[in-house]
Structures are given as C-alpha cells and as structure tokens.
Amino acid sequence: MHIPDGFLAPTITIPAYAVAVPLWLWAARKHFGPGQVDALPAVGALTAVAFVLQTIMIPLPGGTSTHLVGASLLALLRGPLVAFLCESLVLLLQALFFGAGGITVLGVNALAMGLCGPFVAWLLFHPLKRRTPRLGAFLAAYLGLQVSTAVVVLILGLQHHLNPAQFPTPLSVMAVTMMLPSLAVTGIVEASYTLFALGVLGRARGKSTP
Amino acid sequence: MRLDAHKSRLVLLAWFAACFAFSAIANLALLGGLLGLVAMLFPRQACPGRPAVRLSQPPPYALAILLLTWAHARISSSTFDPDLRAYAALALRTTLIAFSTFAVLDSRRFARG
C-alpha cells in the first residue's frame, strides 16, 4: 500500500514530514537510547521480518499495492513508537533500493503504515490482552492493517480533491481498489501471521500467551 | 572524478530538493523535458550496457501501470471520465523521481566518492 513518489504534491508531503520528523526523534530518544541496548537484537530481527514481508507486494490498479506490513506485531510487542521507527526504516530502505514507495512520500507512508495502523492495533490489544489474548491479537492486527489502508486511501482521496491533475483517480475508485483486497485477504493473512509469530515468541519465552 | 564528502552531501541535498520540486509539476511537456535533462546528466544510468538492466528500468513498468490504471478507472466508474494526460503526467512524474533517485545513488562517481 506504499504511495509512490509523484502521486502526492508537496502540499501534503511536506506537512507529513513536519509531523513525522519530531516523532522519529522522540521515538529514537525514548526507545533506542543507551539504556535500551538489550532490546535491539529482537527489534532488529522483527524489523527484518517486516522488511521481507513488505517486499512481497501484489500490485493493484491505481498504482499502489497490497502487502503484509508486520508493524502490528512490533507495536504489540514493543509499543507503537518502536513500530513507527522500525517501519520508517523499512520504508526508507525500500524507497532507496527497491523503488517501493518513495523519498518525498516517506513521511506520509510512515505515518499511515507505521503509526496509525500499529497505534490502533496497540490500543485495541491492551484491553483484550488479559481476557482473550489470541483473539485480541488477531483483531488488533486485522484492524491495524485496515486502518493503515484506509489512511492511504483517504490521503490519495485528499490529493484528488485538492488537485485532480496531480492524482486523477477519485476516492471512490481507490477505496474499492484498495480496501477490498485488504479486507478480504491481506488483513486475514496479516492477522494470522501476527498470531503465529506471537505464539512462537511466547513459546520461546516459556509463556502460552503473548 | 572523486567527490569529496562535502560535494556528496550537496548532491544529495540537491537531489532531495529536486524530488520535491518534481513532485509538484503536472505539466507534461515540462516533465518530459526534465526527464530528458536528467537522462543527459546521467547517461550511463539512462542507457545501461546490459539488456537485463535496461529492462529493469522504471519506464516500461510505469507505462504498463499507467495504461492499467487508466483502463481500470474507465471501467470501474461510469460517472468519472479519466483524463489520459493527467495519468501520463503522473507516470512521467513517478518515472522522473524514480530515475533521479536511482541515477544519483547508482552514479559511479558517487560510489567511488
């Protein structure tokens, strides 16, 4: 669901950077300072998994794609700010070396896929964690991905509304094109993967629950 | 020619600013001219020697996605009459930014610098 370079005008991409940069700095200071060195191997491994998952993309008409994100897992395990920072790193590498997403839209993509979705997943998982951890994780990951997709759709719709010559496909077309595969397929696969990964990590740590 | 660290930073900064400037352009002729200019600035990246590398350049994919998107928009929305020029500009803009990015990063002078 990466928005490629050129789809959005600087009227959207520059404010997105203005929001994302302070959040990157805050997240880096809060979670990757000298006191958090122990967490780095696990976070690095989860980020690498997210990178691999996102590299497998199914192109969609409209110029975007659908794919797993893997950031909800990071949010459930380490919090939404860690997920945001790691997802942003994944997006930067993909933009520079694979042509997925882009450098001008990095802030927008990071906020949509790295912050909004994982934050909703994290919010949803917390109240359900004690009662039904497995169902909670499944729902959180599923809805997190839908939120990310919906934010991308809304941003593209906003660009069409602001200047149709910049992005000619209307919101109604993009909503159907992007939300249907996400609701029917990608969300379920993402949720299943998150549940599976949490189970594996829980067993490795000697717990039956995440 | 080797680029020192200061020049490398300037080139990166210019590329970063240029990407934002390119993303604001919707004029087809201007986008085409700029693509030609960037191709002249990076001739080795614009026309790589190996055919396999040439096929992996963004333009063929951008063209295919442009046509697919236009056809999809035309079929899926009866009230919407898609403007092919806007799609062409979108494809050119995406290609221009993608090519600039890869050309700057892949530039031999940059790699050696």
Interface residues (C-beta under 8 A of the other chain):
Chain A: P4 D5 G6 F7 L8 A9 P10 T13 I14 P59 P61 G62 G63 A95 L96 F97 G99 G102 I103 T104 N163 P164 A165 Q166 F167 P168 T169 P170 S172 V173 V176 T177
Chain B: F16 C19 F20 F22 S23 A24 A26 P58 I65 L68 T69 A71 H72 A73 S76 S77 F80 P82 D83 A86 Y87 A89 L90 R93 T94 L96 I97 A98 T101 F102 L105
